[in-house]
Amino acid sequence: MCFSTFRNAFYTHTTPRHEVSQTREKRCSIWVFCQHLEELSLNDNCISRLDGVSKLHQLTKLSVNGKQLSCLDGTVLDRMPNLHFLSVENNCIGSLNGVHRARSLFELYIGNNIITSTRDIYHLKALTNLIILDLYGNPLVDKLESYRIYVVFHLPSLKALDGVAVEMTECENAKDVFGGRLTPDMVAEKLGHSNYSDVVDLNLQSSAISMVDLAPADLFHNMHSVNLEHNNLTSFSGLVYLPNIKALCLNYNHIESILPRQKAQAPLTNRQILYHKVNSSGYGQQGSSKGSREVGPVDSLEPLMSSLEVLHLSHNGISNMANLQLSRLTNLKALFLQGNEISQVKGLEGLHQLRELVLDRNRIKALGENSFFGQAFLLELHLAENRLRELNHL
């Protein structure tokens, strides 16, 4: 017989049953006599779980700094509705999951733990009363570029971060850098999980998205369709790297081109114009390197999104189809451009696989000689509610 078994048997044998039962009840209800406790400090002990304090419903301040705590149990925090102050520094906590259940928190000190993921900041967004946060000493602080304004952007109610007051300029910079950016963390927040390989269809309509930053793109290798209707996108930037997208819906945005349009170069000075005219001077060729030449024909541009087959771009205010550079989408089979301001059909030269083209409700007056050059497989063409008076070149 092992010692523990012998001890229990001896204790049961020598102690009356009613006394054993009473002892166990006292041991389980030790906190019953502290139900009005408001502040509790348990620093520098060997505590690894918070279970025992769940019955302290009046607790407003809890400090469990030490070395053993590895997680924040949401079920325990949920039972302390008056908790305003929580300090769990110098522990082994690797995630902030669960802390969102402490809805009344004003101050959270969780420095010198092992938090590494930006996703954990999203767990704090439910804490609308949080004004003081200390994460100093966690790997996340050094790992995340622009860490401070990243946290400030996602937690706009913060007044102090890591012992330093949050300045108004930081709030403004945070909005400029992270406002409207679609990131993997945002996807995880919307879907409720971070299993990106399980995402096949992504639907984020009306989410004020102005930029897509889903890097690394291989995280979303199983994603086949994306719906970003009613957002603020001006290009496909960020979407072009997603490897297996077949259908892309960007209706009701402000799309101008597949990639962001480059800023116009400053006008040439009179001296530069002269040098360009006089080739024998040798100066005319200085600015003619490959990187500075104007973009050539659309066919010479590198193809993009080779898996894309269906593209919706209705109601984007598009007036110039050529600027879109759609010919780079060489495997496109269906293109929807209804409800724009298009006056000329052009820029489709590289779409040799196109089967369906919808141009209803635009401003097209006539079709050009090369409007459908290369569309040998086109089966459906929709031109309703335009300004056509003749069908030459159809």
Secondary structure, 3 states (H helix, E strand, C coil): CCHHHHHHHHHHHHCCHHHHHHHHHHHHCHHHHHCCCCEEECCCCCCCCCHHHCCCCCCCEEECCCCCCCCCCHHHHCCCCCCCEEECCCCCCCCCCCHHHCCCCCEEECCCCCCCCCHHHHCCCCCCCCCEEECCCCHHHHHCCCHHHHHHHHCCCCCEECCEECCHHHHHHHHHHHCCEECHHHHHHHHCCCCHHHCCEEECCCCCCCEECCCCHHHHCCCCEEECCCCCCCECCCCCCCCCCCEEECCCCCCCECCCCCCCCCCCCHHHHHHHHCHHHCCCCCCCCCCCCCCCCHHHCCCCCCCCCEEECCCCCCCCCHHHCHHHCCCCCEEECCCCCCCCCCCCCCCCCCCEEECCCCCCCCCCCCCCCCCCCCCEEECCCCCCCCCCCC
